[in-house]
Amino acid sequence: MRWLRYEADGRPSYGIIEGDEVVEVNGDPFAGYEMTRTRRKLNQVKFLVPVVPQTFYAAGLNYADHVTEMAKKRGEEPNLPKAADVGYRANNALIAHGENIVIPHDAGELVQYEGELVAVIGTKAKHLSERDALSCVLGWTIGNDMSERSWQRQDRTLWRAKNTDTFKPMGPWIETDFDLDKAVTIVRVNGEQTDHFRTNNMLYGVATFISRMSQYLTLYPGDVVWMGTEGSPKNLKHGDVCEIEITGIGILRNPLVREGA
């Protein structure tokens, strides 16, 4: 099942995608819903972020090649995390599939994508074992963890580098029927493939993260957990179009514009 959050007739709604149409529901996938007879073509609605999370979690340094490549660029020895490491992002940075990523006028040239799998929490959860951890997941979507690397090195926190407005595209929808072991993540810039990796090639898997988090944090319906990225991302600039595809989910596509350009 694919859940789309969209805007039509000036109001947001949830719906279930059937072919090239979305069937509107009363309610939502978290608290319950009823089907309606209202159908709309996907190309006639505005896509919204699939969910606005109560808490926006992000896995830290969760792919070995990414840790190694980024350390090399800094002239450092790679330091792989010893356990699942959890960080946070800000809702102000969220935008939907198709919306513009806006590069601030004073940003440097090191503006880069990070293609990430996103777990969407569906039920309240606490103290889950790894075996049961995925029971709280409603489904999956795609995130692009945009980063300004010079700010990332300058600031004590990641407030600008990661959380600038529009720096967190997420979408296009929530997919509930997803085989993580078969999934591949593909990044394209202006139609040219720049990254390709097995989505589940993580240092610490989704179940490990959720289980560890739930020992200390209560997870709530609508929370999201971004799972990190592989490889060494390329720089993006004004006029580029960045696509993140995860097979079995779909494609998240966003153009880039520089503020004031």
N, C-alpha and C positions, 0 to 999 in steps of 0.2 A: 504494500500500500504506500502511495506517495501523498503526503500531506502538504498542501500549498497554502501559505498565508498570503493573501492578496488584497488589493483594493479595487473595488468596482462600485460605481454610483456614489463615489465619495465616502465609502465606509470600508473598514477592514473586515475580512471574513476568513475563516478557514474553509478549505474544501478538499475533496479527494480527487486526484487526477485520474481520469479515464480516457486513454488515448490522447487526443489533442484538445480535450475539454476538461474543465474542473467543475465538479458537482458541489454546490454550496452545502454546508451543514449548519445547523443551529448548535452552538456550543463549540467545543474544541477537543483535540485529542488527549488532553490532560484531565479534564473534569467530566468528560462525557459529551456525547453529541447525538443528534438525530439528522438523518438525511433529508434533504429537501428536493424539490423537482427543478430547482434553478440550475441551469447549466450555462457555462460561458466558454468561449474559445480561449485557449491559453494566450493567444496573441492579442486578445482584446482586454486583458486585465493587467494591472500593474503589480509586479512581484514585490512583496515585502520580505524583510528578514523572517525566516521561518518561525522564530520565537525571540522575544525580548527577555533574556534570562534574569532571574532574580540575582544569581551569582554567576559570573563569567570566569571559569577556570581555564588554565592553560598548562599543559605539560611542559616542563623545562628540559631542553637538551635531551631528547628522547630517541634520537637516531645517531648511531656511532659515526657514520660518515659526515654528518652535519657538524658534529662536535669537532671532529678531526680537521675538516676543511676550514672551518671558521677559525680554529686555533692557528692553523698554518698562516692564514691571512694576517693574523696579529703577531706572528713570529713567536708563538708560545707552544708549549707542549700540550697536547690534548688532555683534558681532565674529565673523564667520564663520570657521571653521577653514580654514587654508590647505592642509591635507592630512588624510587619514583619521586620526582621533585615537582611540586605544584606551585604555580604562580597564578596571577590574576590579571585580567584585562578589564577595560571600561566600556560600558554600554554606549557611551557617546560616540565611540568609534565605529559602531555597527552601521553598515549599509547593505542593501539588497543586491542580488544579481542584476546586472545591467546598469547600476548607478555608477557615477564617476568617483574614482579615487582622486582626491585633490591633494597635490603636493604643495606644502606651504612655500611661499615665495622665498623664504630664507633657508630652505632645506638644501643640503648638499647634493652631490651626485650619487651617493651611496643609498639610494632608495630601492629596496629589494622586496620581492615576494617571498612568502613561505606557504606552500600548499599543504593543508592539514585536514585530516579526518576529524570530524566533530561528533562526539557522542551527545545525544539529547536525552536528558533524564526524564523519565515518565512517571515515576512514583517516588514518594518520600522514602529515604533509605538511611539507615544507620547501622554500624557494626556488621557489615556484610563480609562474608568470607570470599576468597577469590572464586571459589566454585559457584557462588550465588551472585557474584557482583553484577553480571550483565542482566540479571532479572529486573533491575530498575531502569534499564535503557529502553526508551520508547522507540528510538530509531537513530538515523545517522544523516548528517549533512556535510557540507564542505566549507572550509574557512581559508581565507588568505590573510595570513598574519603579516601585513605590511610593516616594514621596519626601516627607519632612517638610521644607518649604522654609525655615522659620526656622532649623532646625538646619543646613541646607545652607549658609546664609549665615554662621552662627556658627563652625562647626568648620573647622579647617584642612584636614581630610580629610572624606570622606563616610561615615565609619564609622557614625554614627547615622542620618543623613538617608536613606541608601540601603540600609544593611545591617542594620537592626534585624530581629530575628526576625520571620518571616512577611511581610516586605516585598517578596518576590520570587516571586509566583505564576508558575508555568510549566506549560503543558499545552494541551489535555488529552491529546494524543498527538503522535507524530511522523508527519508526512505526507511520503511520498517522491515523490508525483506532484503537483507544484505549479507553476503558471504564475505567476511573480512579476510579469510585466508586466500581467497581468489582475487582480491582487489589489487589494482595497480593504480598508482597516482601518476598523472602526466601533467606537466606544465608546458604551456605554449605562450610565447610572446609574439604577437603579430602573426600568428599561424605557424610559427616555427617552434618545434619541440626543443625545450631547454632542460627539462628534467624528466626522469622516468624511474620509478622505483616501486618495489613491492610495498603496499600500504602497511602491511603488518610486520614489516622488518624493524620492529621497535626494540629498544633496549628493555623497556618495561611495557607490557601489553595493557590494553584497556582495562581488563579485569583486575590486574595488579594495581593500577592507579586508583580505580574506583574503590576497591577494597581498602587500600591504605587511607584514602581520603575519608572514607566513611567511619573509620575508627575515631576520628577527631571532629569531622564536619558532618552536619546533617545535609544530605542532598535533597533538593526539592524539585517537584515537577517543573520543567522548563529551564532548569539549570543546564549549562553546556560545559563540556570538557573538550578543549582543543588538544590534539594529541601529538603535536610537534611535526617536524619536517626532516627530510633527508637531503643530502647533497649540499652544493654550494650555489645559492641563488644568484641570478644575474641582476644587474642594475636596470631600473625602469625609468622612463622619462616621459615628458609631455607628448601626447599623441599615441603612445603605446596602448595595446589592448592585451590584458593578461587573462589567460584561461587556466583554471585548475579543473582537471577532470579526475574523478575517481570512478573507475569502472564499477558498475552496479548501482551507482547513485546518480551521476549526471555531470554537468559542466557548470561551473561558476565563472562567469565572464564579466569583466569590468574594464572600462577605458580609464586612462590616466590623463589628468590635466594639471598643469602647474598654475597655481594661484597667480592671477594677474597677467597670464600669458595671452 
